[in-house]
């Protein structure tokens, strides 16, 4: 199999790489670099293409898919801290309500 041949990957892995590539392109990464990063991520998550043999399809935990996210990226430390205080107060209030019933 020549280098760069994607025939050894599952359809799901190919879709996953395409989706990751689109995300990089939206961030302004050049097409070729986005494709390279996408396949590197798929390889990191799934250990490469299809593999035959018993026990070879084990779950890897998909480490790369747990990174990123923009939920708190644009928030200051003060905003995150205020949110945490509000959540703690809500948990305390809910616990008190459960205890009184």
N, C-alpha and C positions, 0 to 999 in steps of 0.2 A: 504494500500500500504506500503510495507516494506521500511525502510530507504535505500536510495541508488537506488531505482527503478526509472528508467528513462522513463517509459512508459507514463508518464503524459506530456512529452515534445514533441513539434512538430518536424517534420523531419528537419525543418530549424534550430531549436535550437540545435538539435543533431549535424548537420553539422558544425554549428558555434562553438560548444564546441570542436569538433574534430580539427578544424582549429586552434583554440586558443591553444589547447593542443600541437599540432605539433610545434607551435611557441615557446612555453616554452621549449619543449624538445630540440629544436635547440640551445637554450640558455644554455643548460646543466642542466636543472631542472630535477630531477628524475621523472620517469613515473607517479608514484602514486601522487606525489605533483603536477605535471603538470595537471593531470586530475582533481584534487581537485580545483586548481586555475581556470581552464577552466570553470567548472560548476559554481563556485562562480561568475565568470564574466558574464556568461549567466544569472544567477539569478539577478545580479545587473542590467543588461541591460533591461531584459524583465520581471522582477518581478516573476520569477519562470516558471512553466509549463503552459499548456493550461488552460484557464479559461473560463467558460461558463457564459452567461448572457450579456444583452445589455450594450454596452459601455465599455466592459472589454478589448477590443482589442486596446486601445488607444496607440498612439506612445509615447515611453518613452524618446526619444531623444538619446538613446544609448550612455550614457556618457562614458563608458569604451572604446568605439571604437574611441573616439577622443583623447585618450591619446597615448603617445609613439611616435614612428617615429624616424628615425635615420638621418634625413636630416641635422640637425645642431648639433647633439650630439657630433660629432668628430671635430667640428670647434672651434677655439679659439674665444675669444671675439673680437680680432682685425679683424679676418676674417669675422665674422658676421657684424661688424661695417662697414667694407669696402664694403661688399655686400649691406648694407642698404644705404650707401652713393651713390653707383653706381645706385641703384634703384631710389633713390630720384632725381638724376641728369637726369635719363632717363624720369621720370615722368615730370620733369620741361621742358625738351627739347620737349617732345611730346605736352605738353600744349602750349608751344610757337609756335610750328608748326601749331597746330589747330587754334590758335588765328590769325595767319598771313594769313590763307586761307579764 
